[in-house]
Amino acid sequence: DGNKINYDKPVIIGDDVWIGARASILKGADIPDGCIIGYGSIVTKRFDEPHSIITGIPAKQIKNNITWRREKTI
């Protein structure tokens, strides 16, 4: 009948986020700055805590207050 049943939602990914291989970021996901998304995770919701490790199916925050840095190689 033309009625929409699966409405869209934005996906927001912050700065300096690492996303592991085979991870799925679905509609409505919000990943704060400095987070790490684990291999094969399915992110389906909004997370509020920056600098966290987020992993699992469905994804959940397992550790916070992490730091990482990328060394430049020449």
N, C-alpha and C positions, 0 to 999 in steps of 0.2 A: 503494500500500500504506500510505499515511499517514505515511511517514517524512519528517521535515523535512530538506531539502537546502540551504536558503538561510537560515542562522541570522542573527538580528539582531545588530547591534553598535551601541554608543552613538556619537553625534556630539557632540563637545565643541568649543564655540567660546568662546574667551577674551574678555576685556574689550577694548574699543576696537579691534575688528576691522572693517575695511572690506571689504565683499564686492562686487566689480564685477558689473555687469549680466550676466545669462545664465550666471553661474558655477553649477556644480553641486557640492554638498557631499554626498558619498555616505556610506553607513554605514562606521563605523570611522575617520572623519576626526577629527583632533584638531588644532585651530588655536590656537596660543598667543596670549597678549595682544599687542596692538599690531601685528598683521600686516595686510597688504593682500593681498587675493586678486584677481588680475587678471581682466579681462573674459573671459568664456567659458571659464574654467578648469574643470577637473574634478579635484576634490580627493578622493583615494581612500585616503589613508594618514595616519599620525600624523607631525606635524612637532614638533621639540623646541625650535627656536631662536625666542625671542620677537623682536618688532620686525623682521620679515622681509617681503620681497616674495615671494609665492608665485604662480606662474602657469604655464600650459601645459596640455597634454593628453597624458599625465597631468601633474598639477601637480608642480612641483619648486621648491625655494627658489633664487632667482636673486640675491638680495642680502640682507644682514643688517645689523644695527645701524642701522636707519633710525628716524627720529622724524618725527612729524607732530602737528599740533595743529589744533583746530577753533576758529576765532575766533567769538565770539558776535556776532551782528548784531541790531540793535534796529530 
